Structures are given as C-alpha cells and as structure tokens.
Amino acid sequence: MKGTEQKVLRFINQYKLIDAGDRILVAFSGGPDSVFALSFLNAFRLKYKITLTAVHFNHGLRGKESDDDERFAKEFCKKLKIRFVAGKLNVRGYAKKNKLSIEEAARILRYKNLSFAVKKLGCNKIVTAHNQSDNTETILINLFTGTGLSGLTGIPVVRDYIIRPFMCLSKKEILDYLINKKIPYRIDSSNLSDDFKRNFLRNQILPELKNKLNPQLDDALFRTSKNYESALYLIQKLVNHIIAEYITHNSGSVNIPLLLSDMFDGEIPGEILRFVFNKYLKIEFEYDDYLKINSLIEKQKGKLIQLREEFIAVREDDSIRIEKKQRLSDEKIELKTGSIIMFNGLTLGIEQIMREDVQFGINKGIEFISSDLIKGKFVLRKWEDGDKFQPLGMKQFKTVSDFLTDCKIPSAKKKEQFVLTNRNHIVWVVGLRMDERYKVNSETKKILKLWMK
C-alpha cells in the first residue's frame, strides 16, 4: 500500500497542489473515495503542515440512510480529531424548481455550498475526492451526449481553489487500499441502481470495456484527457488572438468578419463561436448554432436566422452580426406637443421652444421643425412599404426604403426604423432625417424641438 501513497505524493508534487500552511476543506460524504482522501491527508498533514476541515452535505434523498451517512462522517472525523461541519441540501426542491435532474441539482448545490463554506470556515483550498474512474465516466458521458473538445479534457486536476489530488488513482486502487488498511466507509445504495446515467455507465458499460478492450482504460483516458487539455490550451491562445484582432463587440452584439471564413477553409471555426457565445452573449454554445451561423456565409446580405434565447444572426456586406432581437412594437403611438414617451428602449420627446433656443446640428438625435403646418396629434409608427418623404435638402420625394439604403442601414435593421407623422405626412425619419417641408425658415412662427435618446 506504500506504492499507492507514493503515487499520490508524486502526483501532488507534479501538479504543485498543496503548499505548506494550506487550510484545506475536504468534501466528505463518508463513501470510499472521500474516506480515502481524508485518511490520506490526515496521515500526511504534518509532512505538508496543513490543517483539515471536513464538510458533509446531507442530500436528504435516502431518508434514514442519508442520516446514517452523516452520523458515520461525524464519528469518523471525531476519531481523527478533524473539525467537522454538516449541512442539509434540498436537492429535490432545487431540481424541481430549476427543471434539473437529481444528479445535476445535487452537483450544483454541492459546489455552491462548498464555495460558501470554504470562505466561512477560513480555508483556502477545497479537496474533492475524484479519481481516474470518475474522470473516465465524465469523458464518456460527454462523448455519448455530444461535446466540444473541452468535454474530452475530463475533470480538471485544479480549478481555482479546488484541487483533486487523487486523480492518479483508479477506484479499484482506492478500494484495495481501504480494505487492506481495514478503514471503514459507507456505500450509497443509489450507486447500485442503474436509474442514473452515470451509474448505468459505471455498472454496465465500463466493466465490459475494461474486460474486452483495455483493463487500464482509466489510466489511458486520463492520459488522453491531459493531451486534449494541452491541445485546448493552445487553441484557446489562438482563439484569444483572433478575437482581439478581428472581432468587434458591444453590449449584446458581436460582429464577426467573413474574412475568418476565408482563413479557415470557408467556415467560421466552432471554437471561435463558442468563445463568442460564452463570453459576449452569455449563452451556452451548441452545435446547431455552428451550423446556422456558417449557413449564412453563402447567403445574400440581409438574410437573418433565429438563434436561441432571442438572439439572431444577420448576414451583412462583409460580416455576420449576432445580437439580441429587439421586441418591436407594431402599434401606432399618438403624441402631442409636450409628450415624452419610451419605445424600444429609447425616449422621444416633442416640445415647443423659442427661436433663440434653436441650435442646429448639435446632436444627431435632435431636430427643430416648423409647427406652422402641424395640425392635431403626431403618430409614431414603423415605416411601411410605399412610405415617401422629402428629405431635408432635397427637391424630390424619396421612398423611406431607398433613403435607408442610401444611408447604408443594414437590411435587417431597416424593419426596425420608426417614423413620426402628422396627418399621414412623414415629419421625421426618427434619428436620421426630417422632411424638407417642415424646416425652420425666417417666416416660421412656431418651432418644435423633436428629440430622441
């Protein structure tokens, strides 16, 4: 059994997982993996000059059995003179509220509460007892359910302040050690059921794979996952460079130049899109998104596709723009002088002013018009096919559609344009140009200020 301990010691040294003086919080279920973890760290705490705290979460899923696990964990720590803390998690309630599986809900709650406990208890690192067999299961589940390269890197040895010093051992090595040392542990009866996908993989599939293909499957997949991790690191460095060099973004919108498709054999790589989705759009990237966005490359300007969570992708002249779809109002809004209204996240106002307050050209969102021809109320609406007006400075009428094209408004943006009308005459293509017929001149008697911000 010295060989098992030496293997872990070398692994800790290789990844520089523990420093002298560390205050370590151990996630302690009472099962074989966490019992091994706590026993090992306790045996070597003088060597590493560390202090230990064990935290146990009662999931409340197995009634008396769960309570017995908690009592076992408490007694185990008492014998080793290790500080013990226990907490209860409402896994079923959380799963129902958030529409999650019991497995996923339990995992999320454990990590949330571990993050809270590590600070509250004055610790600086968390140890979870994951081993190579857990890593194998994670990789295969990700592979079978669909994953990117990151899903094949398995369980990280280090993530922030969480360390996993026992990823060098298989489940069998851990059990053999505990049996040899006569160290007691608890068995979670739910692990024996194939109702959960991880249990089905563990109990039915993996024994056959190890028997028929490779008895050292855990070690082989661990080494493979570390190779993928190294490859992913290089890819992320390249992606970061490409993002900084070529992609522009602002709040909720990203512009991806089609030049990237020329650089990568006619498509925008999935890893670049994954980065964009996760960092800038704050949504998970899926393979379907990759297909939809790349389908736009050969489409004409103005073509639009719907993505998830109200995001759209639009083909522009030389780029693809991804943004959140605005909720546009189709109703017509009546206004009168003195009105201030909000629409589509903007504010529009109409107010009467004195001639001496007129300041032309100070703001693109402000127009000064003559109200001598204005009668009744204004109407704010989206422009419609056939709408015409006489743009300021022009002698001829022009359709709003042609005017927006001249202004180089993207096709997908055109439909979002509003106009302000009076007696069915367009007074202002909002935010862009007023009508020549309403310009202020020396004979103007009343002046209105139209503003938008």
Sequence and secondary structure as in RCSB ss.txt:
>XXXX:A:sequence
MKGTEQKVLRFINQYKLIDAGDRILVAFSGGPDSVFALSFLNAFRLKYKITLTAVHFNHGLRGKESDDDERFAKE
FCKKLKIRFVAGKLNVRGYAKKNKLSIEEAARILRYKNLSFAVKKLGCNKIVTAHNQSDNTETILINLFTGTGLS
GLTGIPVVRDYIIRPFMCLSKKEILDYLINKKIPYRIDSSNLSDDFKRNFLRNQILPELKNKLNPQLDDALFRTS
KNYESALYLIQKLVNHIIAEYITHNSGSVNIPLLLSDMFDGEIPGEILRFVFNKYLKIEFEYDDYLKINSLIEKQ
KGKLIQLREEFIAVREDDSIRIEKKQRLSDEKIELKTGSIIMFNGLTLGIEQIMREDVQFGINKGIEFISSDLIK
GKFVLRKWEDGDKFQPLGMKQFKTVSDFLTDCKIPSAKKKEQFVLTNRNHIVWVVGLRMDERYKVNSETKKILKL
WMK
>XXXX:A:secstr
 HHHHHHHHHHHHHHT   TT EEEEE  SSHHHHHHHHHHHHTHHHHT EEEEEEEE  SSTHHHHHHHHHHHH
HHHHHT EEEEEE  HHHHHHHHT  HHHHHHHHHHHHHHHHHHHTT SEEE    HHHHHHHHHHHHHH   GG
GGG S SEETTEE TTTTS HHHHHHHHHHHT      GGGG SSSHHHHIIIIIHHHHHHHT TTHHHHHHHHH
HHHHHHHHHHHHHHHHHHHHH EEETTEEEEETHHHHHTTTS  HHHHHHHIIIII S   HHHHHHHHHTTTS 
TT EEE STTEEEEE SSEEEEEE      S EEE TT EEEETTEEEEEEEE GGG  TTS TTEEEEE TT  
S EEEEE  TT EE BTT SS EEHHHHHHHTT  HHHHTT EEEEETTEEEEETTTEEBGGGB  TT   EEEE
EE 
